[in-house]
Each structure stands twice: as structure tokens, then as C-alpha cells.
Amino acid sequence: MARIENRARLTDHGERELRAIVLDLAEVALAALSPSAGLRRSVAVHGLDLVAGGRSYDLSAVRRLVVLGAGKASAEVAVALEEMLGPRLDAGIVVVPHDHSARRPARQLRMLPAEHPVPGPASVTGARALLAQAAELGEQDLAICVFTGGSSALASLPPPGISPADKAALHRLLLTSGMSVVEINTVRKHVSQVKGGRLARAIAPARILNLTVSDVVGDPLDYITDPTVQDTSSVARTRPTVAASPSSEPPRRTPAKPLACAARRTASVPSSPRASRTLPMSRPDRSGDSAAAQPAR
């Protein structure tokens, strides 16, 4: 059950009874929208079958089952997955904010704390750990990926030619630019070795099941779980996006070096051809129907 931590302070004045009723309603709504509640609505284990969003995955045919993720809601999703899968889960790495790592104890999963909202040294460590785990996967493996809001800073690895300090400076500039989250991520995912589908490329040839919670209007998948789905943007879009920014920063502060480096990289990185499913979980109408489950390709 979700709890409003400062409830006592909010109900010690004014219309106390009415305030308490409003907070009761808010807690019920928060519980219904929690990532773990969304997971339980959308995913289930029936014997040797993992059913997600109406598709069935035969776990007896999976050599290794791992969880990979990063984000502010990812710890809750990952721990709920671990409880659901039990000994079927072989390993997992989830990069979370510093204050989240001790909040959700895990057994098989490694919770790596990192910086947010501006990436730091631990963000680089977390991104490298995700790529290293991905590199160990083979064709008979299944990676359940749980990327949620905040993953851009938490798992941050700049491309060659860009230092972590450069990338942190870029994040600071974008966060104060007045740009939308879609515009910000259009830039950030082209200055990364993880974002824009690059982690999916590292996971291949293993299959991918993406479980996510959207915090972006319209649920564009390559902006809410972009490390593991195909990028629909291009480097060419980053320059006009930055140029049109309402930021008060002077033109000389435009992140030219990171964008020039991005332009030399592949503009659109395809995700794994075996990526089988992406499932936003928070809405009740997105839940999987086990009776209609189809074998996953």
C-alpha cells in the first residue's frame, strides 16, 4: 500500500477530517498506479510459462533468464519480478538512485546506486555493468528489461571522444533549457553507448521482453525505454532541436562537441531482431490476458 510520508503534517491543521479523506483517496490511487501493481496485472507465471501482455514464454526453453534495467521506478519492478520468478531468475543488474538501493532488498539482483539527475562516476559504472551482462547472453537466453524514467542519467556512458564530464555538462544544459523530455532525449540518446537501442544490440541474439512504466505523454517507446528499442530519431534532428531551445544560455554554450561526435556515429541503431515485446504496465487496460496468450516468436 502506498503511503504519503508527510501525512501527519498535512492533516494537523485546517479541515483535518476532509484532508484525511483526500489523502486516503490519493494513497489508493497511488497504490493502483504503482509499478509493482502494474506488473502483477500484466505479467504472470503459470508453471513453466511466463505470460506477459498476452504472449507466453516457455521458460523451459530459456537457458538464462536475466533482468536488466535502470530508472527511478525500476527497483520496484525488478524486486516484484524477482519475487514472481523465484529460482527461475538467474541474474540481474538494475541501476537505481542512491536512496533507492537499500529500500528494496533483492537476492539474485544487483542493485547499483548511481547519480541522478546529472550523471556521475557511478552512472558510468552502472552502464558498463549493464553492457557486460548483456555481452554474456546468447541465443537461448531471455532478458527482461525494466527501464523507466531517470535511466538516462543513472546509466550513462558517453561515446569515444566525449568525457563523462562533457556528458554531465550536456545533461545540465539540457535540463535547464526549457526543452521537452522528448527533445532532451532526442539529443541525449545520440551521445551514448547505451541509449538509442545500443543496449539491445549488445543483448542480441538473446530475446528481449521490455516492461516499463511511462512518464512521457503519448508513451513513445523509444523515449521511455530507449536503450532496448529501436531509435526513431536521427542525429540530424539534434541540431535544430538544440538551436530552437528556449534556453537562456548563450550560443557559445551549445554542446557542439558532443553533437559533432554523435554525427560521426550511426544515426539509427536497430534493436535486436528477436526483441519480442514491449509492455507499458501502469494502465489496467494494458494487462495481459493469459487465456489469449500466444507463443512468443
C-alpha positions in Angstrom: 0.0 0.0 0.0 1.4 3.4 -1.0 1.9 5.8 1.9 2.2 9.6 2.0 5.1 10.1 4.3 4.2 13.5 5.5 0.6 12.7 6.2 0.7 13.8 9.8 1.9 17.3 8.8 -0.7 17.6 6.1 -3.6 16.7 8.5 -2.6 18.7 11.6 -4.4 21.9 10.6 -7.4 23.1 8.6 -10.3 20.7 7.7 -8.5 17.7 9.2 -11.1 15.1 8.5 -11.5 16.2 4.9 -7.8 16.4 4.4 -7.5 12.8 5.7 -10.2 11.6 3.3 -8.4 13.2 0.4 -5.1 11.6 1.4 -6.8 8.2 1.7 -8.1 8.6 -1.9 -4.6 9.6 -3.0 -3.0 6.6 -1.4 -5.5 4.2 -3.1 -4.8 5.9 -6.5 -1.0 5.7 -5.9 -1.3 2.0 -5.0 -3.3 1.2 -8.1 -0.7 3.0 -10.3 2.4 1.6 -8.6 4.8 -0.2 -10.9 4.5 -3.5 -8.9 0.7 -3.4 -9.2 1.1 -2.8 -12.9 3.5 -5.8 -13.1 1.0 -8.1 -11.3 -1.8 -7.0 -13.7 0.4 -7.5 -16.8 2.7 -10.5 -16.1 2.1 -13.9 -14.6 3.9 -17.2 -14.2 1.9 -20.4 -14.9 4.0 -23.4 -14.4 6.9 -23.1 -16.9 5.2 -20.3 -18.8 5.8 -16.7 -18.3 2.8 -14.8 -19.7 3.2 -11.1 -20.5 0.7 -9.0 -22.4 -1.0 -12.0 -23.9 2.2 -13.7 -25.0 3.6 -16.8 -23.5 7.4 -17.5 -23.0 8.4 -21.1 -22.4 10.9 -20.9 -19.6 12.0 -24.5 -20.0 13.5 -23.4 -23.3 15.4 -20.5 -21.8 19.0 -21.1 -20.8 19.5 -18.0 -18.8 16.8 -15.6 -17.6 18.2 -12.2 -16.5 16.8 -8.8 -15.6 18.5 -5.6 -16.8 17.3 -2.1 -16.1 17.7 1.4 -14.8 15.4 4.1 -13.6 13.5 5.6 -10.6 10.7 3.0 -10.8 12.9 0.1 -11.9 13.9 -1.2 -8.4 10.2 -1.8 -7.5 9.5 -3.6 -10.8 12.7 -5.7 -10.6 12.1 -6.8 -7.0 8.5 -7.7 -7.8 9.8 -9.7 -10.8 12.3 -11.5 -8.6 9.5 -12.4 -6.2 7.4 -13.7 -9.1 10.1 -15.7 -10.9 11.8 -17.1 -7.8 14.6 -19.6 -8.6 13.9 -19.3 -12.4 15.7 -15.9 -12.3 19.5 -16.4 -12.9 20.9 -12.9 -12.5 20.2 -9.2 -13.0 21.6 -5.7 -12.8 19.4 -2.7 -12.1 20.8 0.8 -11.7 18.8 3.0 -9.3 19.1 6.3 -7.5 21.3 6.3 -4.4 18.4 6.4 -2.0 16.6 3.5 -3.7 19.3 0.8 -3.5 18.7 -0.1 0.2 14.9 0.5 0.0 14.2 -2.7 -1.9 16.3 -5.7 -0.8 17.0 -8.2 -3.6 18.5 -11.7 -3.7 19.5 -12.5 -7.3 19.6 -8.9 -8.5 22.4 -6.5 -8.1 21.1 -3.0 -7.3 23.8 -0.5 -8.3 23.3 3.0 -6.9 24.1 5.9 -9.3 23.7 9.7 -9.7 20.6 11.4 -10.8 19.5 13.8 -12.5 23.1 14.6 -13.6 25.2 11.5 -14.4 28.4 10.9 -12.4 31.1 8.2 -12.0 28.6 5.6 -10.6 26.4 6.2 -13.7 29.3 5.1 -15.9 29.9 2.1 -13.7 26.3 1.1 -13.9 26.2 1.5 -17.7 29.3 -0.6 -18.1 27.8 -3.3 -15.8 24.7 -3.5 -18.0 26.7 -3.8 -21.2 28.9 -6.5 -19.6 25.9 -8.6 -18.5 24.3 -8.1 -22.0 27.5 -9.4 -23.7 27.3 -12.7 -21.8 23.8 -13.5 -23.3 23.2 -16.0 -26.1 20.5 -17.1 -28.4 18.7 -19.2 -25.9 18.6 -16.5 -23.2 15.8 -14.1 -22.3 16.5 -10.6 -21.0 13.6 -8.9 -19.2 14.4 -5.2 -19.4 13.0 -2.7 -16.9 14.0 0.8 -18.0 11.9 3.7 -16.5 12.2 7.4 -16.1 15.6 8.6 -14.9 17.6 5.9 -16.8 19.4 8.5 -19.0 21.4 9.8 -16.0 21.6 6.6 -14.0 23.1 4.5 -16.7 25.3 6.9 -18.7 28.3 6.0 -20.9 29.5 8.6 -23.4 30.9 7.5 -26.8 34.6 7.7 -27.6 35.8 11.3 -27.8 33.4 12.5 -25.1 34.4 12.6 -21.5 32.0 11.8 -18.6 32.4 15.5 -17.6 31.4 16.6 -21.1 28.3 14.4 -20.9 27.4 15.7 -17.4 27.7 19.3 -18.7 25.4 18.4 -21.6 22.8 17.0 -19.2 23.0 20.1 -17.0 22.5 22.3 -20.1 19.6 20.3 -21.4 17.8 20.1 -18.0 17.8 23.9 -17.8 17.0 24.5 -21.4 13.2 24.5 -21.2 13.0 21.7 -23.8 10.5 18.9 -23.5 11.6 15.5 -22.3 11.3 14.2 -25.9 13.5 16.9 -27.2 16.0 16.4 -24.4 16.2 12.6 -25.1 16.5 13.2 -28.8 19.8 14.8 -28.0 20.9 12.5 -25.1 20.4 9.2 -26.9 22.8 10.2 -29.7 25.6 10.9 -27.2 25.5 7.5 -25.5 26.8 3.9 -25.8 23.7 2.6 -24.1 20.7 4.7 -25.3 19.1 4.7 -28.7 18.8 0.8 -28.9 22.5 0.3 -28.3 21.9 -2.0 -25.3 19.5 -4.1 -27.3 22.3 -4.5 -29.9 24.6 -5.7 -27.1 21.9 -8.1 -25.8 21.4 -9.8 -29.2 21.0 -12.6 -30.2 19.1 -13.1 -26.9 15.4 -12.2 -26.8 14.1 -9.1 -25.1 10.9 -8.5 -23.1 10.6 -4.8 -22.2 8.5 -4.0 -19.1 8.2 -0.3 -18.5 6.2 2.5 -16.8 5.7 5.5 -19.0 6.2 9.1 -17.7 6.1 10.6 -21.2 2.9 11.9 -22.8 1.9 9.6 -25.7 4.1 6.7 -24.5 6.7 6.9 -27.3 8.6 3.7 -26.6 12.0 4.9 -27.9 11.9 7.7 -25.3 10.7 5.8 -22.3 12.7 2.5 -22.7 15.1 3.6 -25.4 18.2 1.5 -24.5 16.3 -1.6 -25.7 14.1 -0.5 -28.6 14.9 0.9 -32.0 15.6 4.6 -32.2 13.1 6.5 -34.4 15.1 9.8 -34.3 18.3 10.8 -36.1 21.4 12.8 -35.4 20.2 15.4 -37.9 17.3 16.2 -35.6 19.5 17.0 -32.7 21.0 20.2 -34.1 17.7 22.0 -34.9 16.3 20.8 -31.6 19.2 22.4 -29.7 19.1 25.5 -31.9 15.3 26.0 -31.2 15.8 25.6 -27.4 14.3 28.4 -25.3 17.4 28.2 -23.1 18.8 31.5 -22.0 22.3 30.1 -22.4 24.4 32.0 -25.0 25.2 30.3 -28.3 28.8 29.6 -27.4 27.4 27.1 -24.8 25.7 25.0 -27.4 27.0 21.4 -26.9 28.8 21.3 -30.3 31.5 18.8 -29.3 29.0 16.0 -28.2 26.8 16.6 -31.2 29.7 16.6 -33.6 30.8 13.3 -32.1 27.3 11.9 -32.4 27.2 12.8 -36.1 30.1 10.5 -36.7 28.2 7.6 -35.2 25.4 5.5 -36.5 22.3 7.7 -36.6 19.8 4.9 -36.0 20.8 1.7 -34.2 18.4 -1.2 -34.8 17.4 -3.2 -31.7 17.8 -6.9 -31.6 15.7 -8.6 -34.4 14.5 -11.0 -31.7 13.2 -8.3 -29.4 9.8 -9.7 -28.8 7.6 -7.4 -26.7 7.4 -4.0 -25.1 4.7 -3.7 -22.4 3.8 -0.4 -20.6 2.3 -1.7 -17.4 0.7 1.0 -15.3 -2.7 1.1 -17.0 -5.3 -1.6 -16.2 -6.3 -1.8 -19.8 -2.8 -2.9 -20.8 -2.9 -6.0 -18.7 -2.2 -9.4 -20.3 -4.9 -12.0 -20.8 -3.4 -15.4 -20.1 -6.4 -17.1 -21.7 -5.4 -15.5 -25.0 -1.7 -16.0 -24.7 0.2 -16.8 -27.8 3.6 -18.3 -28.1 6.4 -15.7 -28.3 8.4 -15.7 -31.5 
